[in-house]
Amino acid sequence: MTMLPPPTPKKLGLVIDLDTCVGCHACAVACKEWNAGGFSAPLPDEKPYGNAPTGVWFNRVHSYELAAVLVDDEHPPAPSESDTSMRDAGHLGDFDRGVGLDAARAQPPRPDSPDAVVATSGSACGSMSIAAEAAQPAMTLHFPRSCLHCEEPACVTVCPTGASYKRAEDGIVLVDESRCIGCKLCSWACPYGAREYSSVEGVMKKCTLCIDRIYNENLPEAERQPACVQACPTRARHFGDLADPQSKVSKLVAERGGVDLMAELGYKPTNKYLPPRPRRAAPATAAPAEALDTAVLPPVLRWLDRVLSR
């Protein structure tokens, strides 16, 4: 069993903004490119362009379809098993605003609501009314996933050889491949699916937070950040010291209410997720009628207007 260091003075990690992530997979591709520069690189692939490619990915992006949320927050329907909410899309905490339309349709409308009147004309009309009242329209949530560099990582404490370890100076969790025996205990212990087994080398792999970049003094200071952060086209990924309350990432977490992934497990992940901002469906308004001044039209068009207006 590998021991953990005392609380680290620095907590280097990522802040991922789910509001601006568009699911382009640029983070995964950039990570693969930086860490797969040759057979001896951290991410070697065997026959990457064949019919049965094998390899390891440190970054993955999952996409989830989220159901609409109702306007009536004071009388929310009870959730059902058919709900598709933020919690279902990765257990991201309690910032999901509600329930799916299936649960909403299962609840009778309140007597004083517009649905009570519409529902009397048929179930189809009632469903259309509920959908029209959606305050949070249905949306797609893109959820990037990688190692969270937990403060109390289970993957480290179960390692029988000490190959998995947590750095005392900055909190980054790494794997010493020279000591790894490929037993896969760390992958079974990690609830986030951040560990992968390399069948090419017979050892476990994980995100290194691009430690070879962030401490590389030969690179310009602006480039001393993980490859996934630098490649993100929408700036949905941020890197910094989350132990410093005055750092940009800490202020961003405080302003946007950043959350831990599956905080109830008690592993205290360093990486934080910023919830999507509420979206309001555009009100359905009729387009204003265009006034036609027939006096300025040529004679032929005035005649045509009279014919078509009959």
Secondary structure, DSSP 4 states (H G I P E B T S, - for coil): -PPPPSPPS--EEEEEETTT-----HHHHHHHHHH-SSTTSSS--BSTTSSS-B---S-EEEEEEE--EES--SSPPPP-TT---TTTTT---S------HHHHHHSPPPTTSHHHHHHTT-HHHHHHHHHHTEEE--EEEEEEE-----SS-HHHHT-SSS-EEE-TTT--EEE-TTT-----HHHHH-TT---EEETTTTEEE---TTHHHHT-TTS-GGG-S-HHHHH-TT--EEEEETT-TTSHHHHHHHHHT-B-TTGGG----S-EEEPPPP--PPP--PPPPPP--GGGS-HHHHHHHHHHT-
